[in-house]
Amino acid sequence: MSALYRRIPLIFNGLAAATLTLALAGCQTPSSQPGAQIPADPGNVASADRQSAIRLLNDARQLPSPEKDRAQLQAAAILYTLGDNATVRQAASSIDAEQLTDTEYAKYAQVYGSALAADDEFFTALDLVSAPRLEQSWFQIPADTALPLRNLRADLWSLMGDIDSGIAERQRIAPLAREAEAIAANNDGFWQLLTQLPSKELRLRAEESLDSKMRAWYELALLGRDTQADISTQLSALSRWRQQWPSHTAVSHPPQALQLLEQLASQRAQNVALLLPLSGPLGSAGRAIRDGFMAAYYSALDAGAPTPQVQVYDTGRDQPFEEIYQAAVNNGAQAIVGPLDKSKVANLLATEMLPVPTLALNYAGDKGDQGRLTPDLVQFGLAIEDEARQVAQQAYRQGHRQAMILAPESSWGQRGLEAFTEEWNQLGGSVTESRNYRDNSNFSQLISDALLISESKNRERELRSKLASPLKFTPRRRGDVDMLFVLAQPQQARQIKPMLSFFYAGELPVFSTSQVFAGTINRQRDRDINGVRFTALPWLFEDDNQTKQNIVKQAAPAPAFARLYALGADAFRLYPRLPMLRQFPEQQVYGLTGALSLTADGRIVREQIWAKIDKGAPVPITTSESGTVPNDSSAHID
């Protein structure tokens, strides 16, 4: 199974053996050919092995349809549980699906679709599991067959960023999931989908939903999505929610993240030290992070939540950092947040064991520098690399394989370029063209050259010189790219995007990072970047968040500093939840900077929400219609 597919918690995988045992039992078909040795019970996955599955495939060649196709389906199902995707695909691709009954077709879609998804062929898998034939026959398909297939559909829609379709599928799964494990898994799936929505959207849906069960879900997700709540505040809100919805499925089978709240509340630090540069070259950044942290602190305090004692230390002074850190420990700090300076984070990395858990607010070095990481240090920051990798993953999921990249020669631009390229190549994509630019570059020439427009015009001149009759000719852009990744600030993006239409590439999907939007709505200027899809900080859409309101009211931060305030606010919410992230790496903390998860090497990875520029303003993407690429020849599915 590919690395990309493993990044989402696939319920199907956890239930594969059990569901396929049931599914295969209904596929058994007696032999109508002498000598065709089909196992008496090929549905017994626990005792099946690859040898018997291959023997079943070979024997199937002697059978007529539909017995042949059913035997191949049995073998493919066994092989999938054994992890032999290549043979699964070979067996499933030769099945004549028209020969299968509706129930058998559902099993075929499940097995073949899972194998395709495991090889990153998400579009093909989704087309298969959402085929019209299935939509017309659900009532004829037994629940034990429908359940794993619907789980796969929900996972695929979630992976593709189609939150609304995923939610609808989870609703359909709910009455099918009867065992405790299946109910809990579906509830986790609900939680992971809903908490991707901005708080404003959740609140709107909770107010407008006519379905009481979904209204309860939206309110619960809003509780979990709340980026201002202390753990105790969340526990109190959860208790009130349970009293309001005592018969809801999430009361008897709560999402895993909510089960950990009480444990976290008992473990949180009572004394916290904030180590930031309040003076010197990084003083402005340090003060913004401090104010964001304290805004979250006072939001929790105003809500009546237990709050720790916070001591702030200035690391911008000449005093050695080691002395400042030790002073914080000596003064009773049970947790430390900071430092911000990369070199000081590197100093912590060089320490064999830290005396207290520490949340650094930057990354010290290369991602591959894992040998010196300690279990007491977590690194958290606003790395452009996280966003670039997220763009690569999303574009690949949406079927793109041939990328063109435009990046500034600046340090952040080159880091983003390298991170995207590394992730893109690892996934299996190829970079057809990559060009750097400066602020004063001739963007018209840059785009024309990157799209090989001059070569097209040269072909026109050659044809005109050889033909006596008049020639109608429209230059064409290169055809070996199916997406563009642009690393750009707003002023550059506003020049680049219109040039694509001018040079015959207006239909080319454009992806970018959060830097592409200035942070304040300017419809007149940003209509030039209409259609650009970018990774957005949730901060952008969290206008109702009390912590953000406090920050805006008190500091009115410029857009460039807003993300630093958001970083500080998230640090306050993140540090007490680090034990949860260590124990359950698949869990996420939803903050103003993104959905935060912890890697094995002690780094916080941010997954931001997806947005696009529409009529000059950013809007969140929640459906595949607005988030995916057209299904045309430019979207290559290998």
N, C-alpha and C positions, 0 to 999 in steps of 0.2 A: 504494500500500500504506500502511496506516495506521501512525501512530507507535507504537501499542501493539504491533502485530504485529511491527514491526521490532526490538522489544526482545529477542527471542529469536533465537538463531542458527539460522535455518531451513535445514536441509540441502537441502530441496526446491528452494529458490531457487537455490542454487549449481549444481544439476544440471538445472534446468528445461529448458534448450534441448536437452541431450543426450537426456534421458529422453523428452521429448515428440516428438523426432524419431523415436525408436524406436516410441513409442506410436501416433503418427499413421500410421505405415506399415502397421500392422495394421488401420486403420480404413477403408482405401480401399475404395470400393464402386463398381462400374461403374454407369453410368447406365442406368436402364430406361425413361427418358422422352426422346423426341427433343428436342434443343435444350437439355438440361440440361448446361451446360458445367462439369463438375467438373475441377479441375486434375489433370493426369496423376499428379503426385506431391505432394499437399498435405502429406505428411509431411516434406517438405524445409523445415524451419522457417527455415533460414538464408536461403533465397531467398523465403520467403513474406512477403507484406506485408498491410497492413490491407485494401487494395483487393481483393486476391484472396479474402481471408476474407469480406468483405462480399458479394462476388459469389457466393461459395459459399453463403452464407446465403440470399441471394435466390433462387438456383437451386434450393435445397433445397425451397422451397415448392411446386415443381411435382412433387416426388417423392412416392411413396407410402411409408408406413412398411413396413419399418424403414430403407429407404434414406434417407429424409428425416432420421430421427433420427441416423443415422451421419454424414451430411453436416454436420448442425448441430454434432455433436461435433467433427468435424475443424476446423470454423471456430472454435469456442470455444477449442480447444487452441491454434491459431495466435494468436488474439487475446490469450490469456493471456500468451504469451511476449512479446507487444508491449506488455503493461501496460494493455490496454483492459478493465478489470474490469467496467465498466458494461455493455458489449456482451456480454462473456462471460456475465454473469449473465442477461442478457436471452435470449441464445441457449440457454444450458443449462437455464433454467427452463421452456422450451417443449419440451424433449426428453421423449418418452415412454420412460422408462427401462426399462419392461417389454419394449420392443421390442429392447433391446440384449442381446447375448450377455454371459456373465459377464465375459469379458475386456474387452469394450467398457464394461460397467458400471463396472469398476474404473477405467478411464481417465476415464470421466464423473465418478466420485466424486472422483478426484484433481483434475481441472481445476476442477470446480464448487466442491469443498470449499476449494481454494486461494483461489479468488476470494472466497468467503464469508469466509474467515479474514482475508483482506487488508482486508476492510471491517468487521472486528471482530465478525462474527457467529459467534462461536466455538462456541456451543452447536449452532447449526444445522449448522455445518461438521462438528463432531464426530459428531453424529447421522448425518450422511450417510456419513462415512468409516468408521463402525463399524456400518453397517446389517447386519441378520441375513443378508441375501443374500450379503454378502462373506464372513462367517464360515463360510458353508456351501460356498464355492467357491474357497478359496485354492489348493487343489491343482490346479485347472484354469487358474489365472492364471499366465502366463509370468513369470519372475523379473524381466525388464526392465520389465514393467508393474507388478508388485507392489512393487518397490523404492521408487519415488518415492511411491506411495500410503502405504506403511508408514512412510516418513520423515515424511510429513505427519501421520499419526496420532500418531506419537511426539512430534512437536513440539507438537501440540495438547494432548496429555495433560500434557506438561511445562508448557506455558503455563497450564493450568488447575489446576496444583498436584497432579495425580494422579501422583505419582512412581512408584508401584508399577506402574501400567498402562504408563507410559512405559518403565520398565525392561524389562517383559515384551515390549514391542514392539521395543525395541532388540535383545533376544535373538533375536527372529524375523528381524530384518533381517540379523544377522551372517552367516548362510549365503548370503544373497542378494547381499551386497556383495562383489564379486570384484575390481573395479578398485581401485587404490591410493587414489584420491581418495575413493571411496565408503567404503572401509574406515576411512580416517582420519576422515572426517566422522562415521561411526557411532560410532567410539571417542570423539570429542569429545562426541557426544551422550550416551553412557554417562557420561562424566566429569561433565558438567554436571548430570545427574540425580543421580548417586550422591553427589556432594559437597554436595548440598542436605540430605542426611540428617545428623542429629547423630552425633558420633563414637561415642557409646554404642550407637546403633542399628546403625551400620556394624560395630562390633565384634561385636555379637550375631549379626548376619547372617553375618559371616565365620565365626563359630564353628559356626553351625547349618546353613549351606547344604550340601546334598548334591551340588550342581553345582560341580565343581572350577573351571570357568571363572568362574562367578559368585563363588566364594569368593576367587579371585584378584582379580577386579574390586573386591570389597568391601575387600580388604586394600590394594589400590592407592589407592582413594578415601580410605581411612583415613589413608594416608600423606600424601595431598594435603590432607586436611581437618585434619590435625594442627595445632592452633593454638599449639603450644609449640615447634615445630621451627624451628631455624635452617636456612638454605638448605643448608649443608654436611651437617647432620644428615639433611635430606631426600634429598640426593644419595646419602648412604651407605645410607639405607634403600631408596632406589630401586634401587641396585646390588644389594643383597641380594634384593630382590623379583625382579629380572630373573634372578638366578641360580636362584631357586626355581621360576620359571615361564618357562623359556627359550622355550617354543613359544607363549606367549600372544600374542594379536593386539596387545596394547598394548606388547609389546616391539618388534615390527617396525613398528608404526604408533602410537607413543605420542601421547597427548593433547597438544595444542599447549602447554598450560601447563607440562607436564613437560619439554618440549624446551628451554625457556628457562632451566632451573635452572642449568646449567653456565655459561651466559653471565652470569647474575646473580651467581654466586659469584665470578667474576673481577672484577666491577665494584664490589663492595660497599665502603663506606667503612670505614676502619680507626679513625677517630677521630670520635666523635659527641658533640655538645653537646646537653644537655637544658635548655631554657629554660622554666622554670615558676615561678609564684608560690608560694613556700614560706612566705611571711608575708603579712600584710595580709588584706583581705576575701576574696580567693580562695585563701588559704593552704591551707585544708582540702581544697579540690578539687585544687589543685596537688600536694599531698603524696600524695593518693590516686593520681593519675595517675603520679607519679614511682614510687611503690611498685609499681604494676602493671607499669610499664616495666621496673623492675629485677627484678621476679619473673620476667618472661619472659627477661631477661638471664641470671639465675642458673640458670634451667631449661636454657637452651642451654649454659651453662658446665658444669653438672653432667653434661650429655650428652656432653661432650667436644668440642663444636663450637667452631670459631674464633669469638671474640667481639671486638667493637671495644672500644677504650678509651672510657669514658663520663665526661664532665665535666658536672656539674649546676650551673646558675646560677639564682640567685633573682631573678626579675623583679618580686617584690612590694616590693622596696626602693625608696627614693626616686631611685636612680640612673637617669638617662635610659635608656630601652630601647635606643636606638641604640648607646650605649656598651657595654652588656652584649652585644649582638649582635656588635659589632665585636671585643670582647675574645675572644669564642668563636672567631671567625675567626682572629684573631691567634695564638691558642693552638693552632692546627692543626686545627680542626674541619673535616672533609670533608663532614659532613652535620649539619643542625640540626633538632631536633624541638622544636616550640613556636613561638610563645608560646600562652597560653591566653586571655588578655584580648582581647576583640574589637577594642578600640581599637589595641592593639599589632599585631594582624593587619592592621588597616587601614593602619598605618604601613608595613608591608611591601608592601602593595598599591600604595602610592604611590611605591615605589622602582622605578626603571626596570629595573634588573637586579640580582639578588642575587648575591653572590660565591660562595655554595655552595648546593646543593639544600636546600630548607627544607620541612619538613612541619609546618604550623601546626595546632594542635589546637582550632581553632574556625573559624567562618565570619564574615567581616568584615561583610558587608552583604547587600543584596538579591541574589537569584539573577541578576537582570538586569544587575548591575554587572560586566560582563565586560571593559570596555575597558582597565582598568588591570592586569589579571592578567599575571603574568610567567611564562615557561616554567620558572623555577626555584622556583616556589612552588606547593604543593599544600595545600588546606584540608581538614581532616578533623575531624569532631566528631560529636556525638550529637544532631543536629538533629531536632526533632519533625516538621519538614517532610518529611523522607525517609519517615518512617513513614506520615504522612497520605497522601502520594502513592501509597505502596505499597498502602494500603487501597483507594484509589480504583481503582487498576489491577486489583486482585484482584476487587473487587466487580463491576466492569464486565465482566471476563472471565467471571464466573460468571452473567452475564445480567441483572444488575440495571441499571435505568436511572433510577429515581425515588427519590432519597435524602431521608431526613430526618436532620438533624444536631442533636445536643445538645452544646454546648461550654461550658466554664467561661469566665468573664469575665477570667480570668488571662491574662498575656502568652503563656504557652506554649499555652494553649487556643485563643486567637485566631489564633496563627500556624499551628497545626494546622488550624484551621477554614479559613483562607484558602488554605493549600496544597492541602487536599482539594478545596475548591470549584473552585479554578483547574484542577487536574488533571481533576476530574470533568467540568467543562464542556468542557474541551478534548477529552476522549475522546468526548463526545456525550451524556453523561448530563444530567439536570436535577435541581436541588435544589428539592424541593416545599416543604419546611419547614425552617427553621433557627432555633434558639432558644438563647439564652445562659442560664446559671444561675449563682448564687452558692452558696457552701458551705452557707448557711442557707436556701436556697430550699425552698419547699414542692413536693417532687418529685411528689407525687400530683396537685397542681393543674397542674404543668408538663406532665406526661405526658398528663393528661386534655385540656388545652387543645391540645397539639400534635397529638393524635389526633382532635380535633374531636368528642369524646364529648358535650360539652354540646349541640352542634347535633343530634346523634342523639336526645338526650333531649328536646330541644325539639320535634322532629318527633313523638315519642311523645305529648307533652302535647297537641299540636294534633290528632292523630288521636283521642285519647280524648275531646276536647271535641266532636268531630264525630260520633262513633259512640255509639250507645246500647248496643250489645252489648259484653260483656267483650272485652278485647283482650290477647292474648299478644304481648309485645314484648321483644326483647333488643337493647339498644343496640349499635351497630356502630361500629367505628373507621373512619377515613377509608380509602379504597381506592386513593388515588393515590400511595402510597409502597410500595416493595418491598424496602427495606433501611433500617437505622438505623445511622448512624455516631455512636458515643459517644466523646467525648474526656472521660475521667474518671479520677480516682484511685480506688483500691479502695472507699473509704468512700462515695463518690457512686455508683459503679457498683452497689454492693450495694443501694442504694435504688431506682435507676432500673430495673434489670432485672426485679425482681418486679412493678413497677407495670405493665409491659407486659402481663403475663398478666392482671392485675386489670382492665385496660382493654381486653381483647379483642384484644390484639396479641401473644399469646404465641408465635405462629408466625413473627413478623417476624424475619428474620435480623439479628443484631446484630454489628457489626464494631467493633473498637477498636484502640488502640495499646498498647505494652508497659506504659504507666503503669497500665493497668487491673488488673494483677496486682501484689501487694505484694512479691513476690520470695521469700517463704517460704510453704510450704504450710500452709493452715489450712482443712481441709475443712469444718469446721463453719460458718465465716463465708462461705467462697467458694462454697458450694453455691447461694447466691443469685445468682451470676453464671454458673451452668451454661449451656453452649451458646454463650457469647460467644467469637467468633473474634478473635484479636489477633495483631499482629506481635510476636514474642518475640525477645529477644536470645539467640543460641545459648548464651551463658553459662549460661542457665537450665538447660540439659540437659547441660552438659559437666562432670559431677561427676568423671569419670575423668581430666580434663585436669590434668597435673602443675602447670602454671602456676596454674590456679585453685586447686588443692589447697594450693599454697604460700601464695597470697594469703589463703585462708580460714584456714589454720593460723596465719599470722603476724599478720594484721590483723583477722580476723573482721568484715569490713566490713558495716555496715548496708546493707539493700537499696538505699537511696537512693544510696549511694556505690559499690555493687558495679559499676555501669555505668562509673564513672570508672576503677576499677581495670582493668576490661576494656578501656577505651579506651587506657590506658597500655600494656597488654600487646599490644594490636593495633598500636599505634604502633611498637613494637619490631620486630614481624614485617613491618609494611607498608613502612617507609622503604627497605629494600634492594630491594623489589620494585616500586618506582615506575617504573624504566625499562621493566619488562615491561608495566605497565599503560599507559604512554605509547605503546609500540610496538604493543600489541595491546589496543585499548580494550574488546574484547568479553570479555577475560579478567577473572577475579575472584580476589581473595585471600580465603580463608575464615577469618574470625577469630571472636573471642568476642563481637564486637558485630554481626556479620552478614557477608554476602558483599559484599566491598568492590570497587567499580569506580571508574574515573577518567573524568570527563567532559572534554570538549574545553576547558572553561574552567577546568580545574585544581581541580575539587572532587571529593572522594571521596563517593560515594553508597553508602549502606548498604541492602542488601536483607536484611531479617531473615527468620527462618523463621516459618512459620505454626503456631499452636497454638490450642487451644480449652480451655475449662474443662469438665472432665468429672468428675462426682462430687466437686466442690470442689477439683480439682487440675488443673494444666496438663498437657496431653499434646500432642506434636507431631502435626501433620496430614500424612499421607503419601498418603492416598487421596482420590478425589473423593467417595466415599460419606460421608466424615466432613467434607469440606471444601467441598462445593458445595451449592447451594440446591435445594430440591425443584423438579421440573419441573412446575410448575403455572401457573395463570393469573397469579400475582403476579410471575413471572419473565418480563419482557417482552423478546422478541427482535425487534428492528426488521428 
